[in-house]
Amino acid sequence: MRLEELQKVCDRQQQENQALKSKLAAQKIQIDQLLKLINGFKSERHVSSLPLDQPTLFDVESSSTPEPVEEQINYTRLKKQHHGRNKLPEHLPVKEVIIEPEQDVQGLTKIGEEITETLEYTPASLVKRRTIRPKYAQPKGEGIIIGQLPTRPIEKSIAEASLLSHILVSKYVDHLPLYRQIQIFKRDFGWQASQSTFCDWVSACCSLLEPLYNTLKQKIISSAYIQADESPIKVLDKDKAGSTHQGYQWVYHSPLHKLVLFNYRKGRGQQGPKEILENYQGYLQCDGYKVYDKFASQENIILVGCLVHARRKFFDAQNNDPQRAKHALNLFSKIYTKEKQINQQAEQDLDLKQKLRLQEIVPLIKAIKSWIEQESLKVLPKSAIGKAMTYYLKQYHKFETISLDSRLELDNNLIENAIRPLALGRKNYLFAGSHKAAQNTAMLYSFFGSCKINNVNPRQWLQYVLENVPDWNIQNLNELLPDNFSEIFKV
C-alpha cells in the first residue's frame, strides 16, 4: 500500500513538472514576442544549411595552432570597372553657367568644351494666385457679364488643389504630421495657418473623394482574387477620457487590379469584413485569424493560405528548437526558390505556371505536412515549435488551394507591403483624432497605396483628381482610379 501511494505521488509530481515545463515554454514565447515588439522585428532572412561535407569559414579542426606552410600562389585578377554615379534624369530643368578662361581668348579657335553636371535645390514656393474677372455692362441696361470662376475642390477656401495635394501627400505618404507642416510653412514662407484649418481641409477633401473611394471598393470586390489582413490603429475617443481606443484598419488588396482598400473599424470582430465581403465571389487569401475561417462556409468564397505566416512561426521557434525549426525553414526556402524559377520560366504563361507548380511546389508543401505529422508527437504542444506545427496543420487545406489557380500568390506579402506606410505613420502622428478621422485615413491610404502599387506619382494624381472630380460624371469615376494613370503620372 505504501509503495502504491509513493508511486501515485511520483506520478503526480511528474505531471506537475511537465505542466510547469509547458507553462514556462509558453511564457518564454510570450517574452520573446514582447522583446521583438520592443526592439523591433529583425530580419527573417534564412540561409539554407550547407551540405555536411562542405567546409565553412569558421571550421576548426583542432585547438592547436597549425604550423605555417610556405605556398606560392599565382593568379590573374579581373579589375571591376567603376560605372560612375547614376546619370541625372533628362527631364530635370537645366540652368547653364558658362565660365570663360581668365585669359584673353580673342582670336582663338574653340576646339571643344568640358561639361560638369551638378545638382542644386530650389525650395518649394507658395504662389498667391490672383484671379481677375473683368465685368462688362451690356447695352440698354441688359445687365452685367463676367467670367465664371472655375470649380474648386473646396468652395470659398484659399487652398487650391496643388496645395491640398501637397498637404495630404506630406502627411499620408511622407508621414509628416500637420503641425510640422504648419511650422515649415511659417519658417520658410512666413505664412501662419491654424491646425484646425488644415484639419478642415483634409476632412473636406475626403468628403469630395468619398464617391471615388466607394468606386474603388466596388472594383476590388468585383475581383476574383483578394488578399486580406488587418492592422491596429490608436484613436482618440471622447467617451474614453485620458486614453485611446484600439481600432483596426482592415485591408483588402486585389493583385489582379493592383488596387488596395483600407477600411476602418472600431474592433477586430467579423462585422467589418462581413459587410465588405457580403457579396464577394472568388479567392480570399488570409492568415489563420479565426474571423477569416468563418468565410469558409460562405458560398462562392474559397480561402487561400499564406505560407509566409506559417514560415514566420518556425522562424520564431529557432530559439526553442533550432534543429527542427531550421529543417522546416530549409523546406520553405526550397518552395520559394522553386517559385522564383517557375516565374522566370513561365513568365506570362499561366497554364505552364500551373503545371510547374503542381510538379515542383505541391510536393514540397505536402512534405512539410508529412514531416510535421511525424515530429509533432515528439515536442510539447505549447512550445514555440509545437505551435508552429499545429498552425501549419490547421492551415494546410488552405495551402493546398494555392495549386488551384496560377494567379494566386504563395503568401500575403503584397498586402503587408501596402500596410507598411500605416505602421510608419503610427510612429509619427501616433493616433487618429476621432473615428471619423480614422476612416478618412483609411480612404487616403487606399488611394496612395494604389498609387504606389501602380508606380503613380501620388501628388500629381491627387492634384489632377481634386481639380477634376467636382465636374466628373459620377458614372465614370472608375476612370480616375490610380490604375488608369500609370503611364501619365509615372514615378
N, C-alpha and C positions, 0 to 999 in steps of 0.2 A: 504493500500500500504506500509505503514511504517512497519507494522508487517511482511509482506511478505519479505521485504528487510532484516529485522533483522533475520528472520528465515534462509534466504539464507546465511547470514554472519555466523550464528551459525553452519550451516551445513558445510560450507567451513572450519571453524576453527576445527570442529571435524575431518574432513577428513585430514587436515594438521597435527593434533595431532596424528591421527592413523598412518599416513605416517612416522612421526618422531619417534614414538614408534617402528615401524618396522625397521627403519633405525638404531636406537640405539641398538635394539636387534641383528641385523646383525653385527654391529660394535663390540658389546661385544663378539660375537662368534669369530670374527677375532682376537681380543685382546687375548682371551683365547687360541686360537691356537698358536699365536706368543709366549705367555708366556710358552706354553708347549714345543715349539721348543727351547726356551732359557734355560729353567730349566731342560729339559729332560722329556721324557714320563714317567708318573707314572704308577704304576701297574693298569691293567684294571680288576683286580680281583673283583668280585661282590659276596657278600654273600646274599642269598635269605632272604626275610623278614621273621621274626618269626611269628607264629600264634598270633592272637590278645590276646588270653587268656594265653599266655606263658610269665612269668615274665622274666625280664632281670636283669643283674647285677647292672645296674645303675638306676632302677626304684626307685622313691622316692614318698612315699605316702603323706607325709606332710613335711612342713618346720621345724616343731618342733622336738627336739631330743627325741627319744623314751626312756622310762625307761628301764634300764638294767634288764634282766630276767635271773635268775640262771638256768642253764641247764646242766645236766650231760650227756656226750656222751661217749659211749663205741664202739670201732671198732677195727678191725684187718686189718693191712696194709700189703700188699704184697711188699716186698722189690725187686726192679728191679735188676736183675743180670747184672753186667757190663761185656760186652763181650770182653773188652780189645781192643787194637789197631788192625787195619786191618793186616792180615797176609801178610808178604812180599812175592812178586812174586817168584815162584820157578825158573823161567828162568834166574834170575839175577846171574852173576858170583859171586863166593864165595871166599873170602880170609880168611883163618883160622888163628887165632892167639891163641896160646896155652900159658897160664900163669900158671906155676907151683908154688906151695907154696914156700915161702922163707925158710921154714924149710926143713931139710933133710928127703927125702921120701924113701931112700934106704931101701929095705926090707919090705916096707909097701904094703898092698894089695889095689889096686884101686877098689873102690866099685861103682863108677859112675862118673858123671860129670855134672856141671851146664853149660848150653849153653845160651849165651846172644847174640841176633842178633841186630845189629845197621846198619845204612846206612852211607856210605861215598861217596863223589862225586869225580870222576876223570874227570877233564876238557877235553873237546874235543881237538883233536890234528890234526895238519896238518902234512901229511906224504909226503916227497919228493919221488915220485915213479921214480925209475931209471930203464928204460928198456934197457937191454943189448942184442944186437943181434950179436953173433959171425959171422964172414964172412969166407967162405972157398973157396979156389981156386980149381977148378976142373982140373983134369989132362989134359995134351995135350992142354992147353990153351983154354979149352971149356967155360971159364967164371967163374964167382963168384956166389956162392949161399949164401943166407941169409934169416933168418926167416922173415915172413911178419908181419908188425905191425897190431894189431887188429884195427878195425874201431872204431873211437872215435866220440862222439857227435859233437864236433867242431874241424874240421881239423886244424892242426898247432896251436892249443891252448894248454896252460899248464893245463887247467881245465879238470879234469876227471868227469865222471858222478856223482860220490859221492859228489864232491864239488859243482857242478851245482845244484844238487837236494837240497843240504843244503841251498844254497843261495836263491833259488826260494821259498822253503817252509818257510824259515825265513821271507821273505817279505810278501808272499801272504796268509800264514796260521797264522804265529806268528806276522804279522803286523810290522815287523822291517825294516825300510827303508834301502836302500842300503848304504847310507853314514854312518849310525850307524854300520852296519855290517863291513864296512871298518875300522871304528875306533876300533871295537872289535878285528879284525884280527891283527891290528897294536899293540894294547895294550897287547894281550895275546901271540902272536906268532912272533912279530917283522916283520911281512910281510906287506909291504905297497903296496896297489893296488889303481889304479885310479878309480873314479866313471864311467868314460867313458868306461873303460874295463868291469866293471860289467854290465853296460847297454848293451854293445855289446853282452855279453854272454847271457843275458836274451833274447835279440832280436834273436840271433842265435838259441837258444833252441826253441823259438816259431815258427821259420821258419821250424825247424825239426819236430815239433809236429803238424803243420797245417793239414797234411793229416789225422792224428788221430782225430783232432778236427772236421773235416768235417765228419768223420765216426760217431763220437758222435752225431753230428747234425742229420744225416740221421736216426740213430737209434731212437732218440727221436721223430722225425717227423713220423716215422713208427708206433708209439704207438697209441693206440685207445683212450688215455686219457692224456691230457696235461693241466697243470696249468700255467698261465702266469701272469707276473707282471713286473713293471719297477721301476728303482731307479736312481736318478741323480748322476752324477759324474762330477767334475770340470776338465777341460782340458786346458792346455796351448795352445794358438793358435797364430801362428806367424802373422796372419792378424789382431789380436786384441792386440796391444801393451799396456802393463800395465794392462791387465785384462784377465780373464779366460773365456773359453766357457762353457756353460751349456750343457753337453752331457747326454746321458741316457744309462744305461745298461738294455737291455730287457732280461728278464729271463724266461726260459721255463723249466718246471720240469715234468718228466714222473714218476708218482708214481708206475706205473706197472714195469718199467725197473729200477727204482731207479737211475736215471741219471738226471743231470741238465745241462742246456746250458745257458751261458751268451753271449749276442750278443750286441756289442756296436753300437750305432747310434748317429749322431750329434744332432738329435732332438727327440721330443716325438710324432711326427706325425705317420700316419698309414703306411708309406712306409716300415719301418723296419719290423714290424710283418707281413705285407702283403707279403714281399719276403720270410720270413721264413715259413709262413703257406700257401703258394700258393697252394701246392698240398696236404695239410693235410686233413685227414678224421677222424672224431671222436669227442669226447667231448673236449671243451675248457672252462676251469674254470677260471674266472676272476672277477675283481671288476666292478664297474659301470662306469669306464672311457669310454668315448664316442667312442674312437677308436675301442675298442673291439666289441661294438654294431654293427659296420659295417660288422663284420664277420657273423652276423646272417643271412644275405642274401646269404652267400656263400654256395654253395651246399655241403652237407655231413659234415658240421660243426654245432654242437649243443652246444649252450652256456649254461654254468652251473654257477649259482650264488655262492657267497661267503658270508656265514652267519656272519662270524666274522667282515666283513666290515660294514654290517648293524648293528650289535650289537654295534660296536665301536661308531657309531654316536649317539646311545641312551646313551652310557656311557658318551660321551662328553656333552650331553644335561642335565646332572643331576643338574647343577647349574641353568639352565634355567627353568626347570620344574621337580623338584625332584620326585613328585608323579607319573607322567606318565612315566618318564624315568625308575624309579625303577620297575614299573609294567612290562614294556617291558623287562627289564633285567632279571626279575624273569622268564618270559616265555622262554627267551633264555637259562637260566640256566637249566630249565626243559628239553629242547631239548638236551643239551649236556650230562645231566645226563642219559637220556634215551639212547642216542647213546653209552655211555660207557657201560651201562648194556647190550645193544644189542651185542656189540663187544665181551663181555665176554661170552654171552650166545651162540652166533652163531659161534664164533671163525673163522674157515675156511669155514663154510657152507654159501656160498653166497646166495643160494636160501632162506634159513631161515632168513638171514640178510635182504634180500629184503622184505620178508613177514612182519617181525617185524617193519621195517621202515615204511611201509605203515600203520601199525596199530598204532604205537606209535609216530613217528616223524611228518608225514604229517599232522595229525590233529592239532598239535601244530603250525606248520608253517601257516596253514590256520587260526588258532585262532588269531595269531598276526595280520594278514591281516584284519580280521573282526573287531578286536578292533580298529585298526588304522582308518578304514573307519568310525567308529562311533565318534572317538575322534578328527580326523583331522579338523573337522569343528569348533572346539572349541579353536583352537590355531592359532597363527599368522603363516602364511606360511613361512616367512623369519626368524622365530625364530629357535633356535637350535633344539627344539623338532619337529617343523614343517618340517624342512629339513630332519630330521631323518625319519619321517613318509613318506614323499614324496619319499625318496630314497628307502625305503622298498617296497612301492607300485610299483615303476618303475622296480625294480629288481625281483618282485615276480614271474614272469613267469620263471626266471632262477632258483629260489629256488625250484619250482615245479619239475624241471628237475632232481634234486638230487634223486628223488624217482624212476627214470627210470632204474638205474643201481647201484647195491650194491657196486661196486668197487669205486664209486665216493665218495670223501670226502665231509664233510659239509662245509669246508672252505679252504682257501689258506694258512693255517698256515705252511704247509710243505715247500712251496716256500719262505715264509717270513723267515723261519729258514735258507734257503740256501742263502738269500740275506744278512743276518746279518753280515757275515765276511766282505762284501763290506763296510757296514756302519762303522765297526771298523777300516778298513783300511783307510777310508777317514780321520779319526781323526789323523792318524799317518803320512801318506805321502800326505795328503791334496788334491793333484790333480795328474792327469796323465800328462806326459811331452809333449805328442802330441796325435793326433787322432790315429796314429798307435800304440802308447804305450797303449792307452785306449783299443784297440781291443786285444792287447797282454794280457792285464789284464783280459779281458773277457775270453780269452782262458784258462788261468791258473786257474781262479776262477771256470770255468766249470769242469776242471779235479779235482781240490781239493775239490770242493763242492760235486762231485760224490763220491770221496773217503770218505768224511765224512758220506754221507748217507749210504754207504756200510760198514762202520767201517773198512776202509782200511788205513793202515799207509801211509800217502802221501809221505813221504821222501823215504821209501823203494820202493813204487810203481814207483815213478818218476825215481829213480836211475835205476831200472830194465828196464824201458821203454827207457831211454836215452841210455843205454848200448846196447839195442837190436833193437830198431826201425830202425836204419840205414840199417840193413840187413834183416828186416822183410818183408815177402811177402805182398805187398800192398793190395792184395785181402783178406788177413786175419787180417787186422788191428783191426777188432772188438774184436779179442782175447786179445788185450792189454788194453781194456777199464776197468776201476776200478771195474765194477760189476762182472768181472771174477776173481777177486783176493781176494774176501772176506775171503777165507779160507787160503790163502797163506801169506798175509801181514795183518793179523787181528790185530786190535788195542787192 
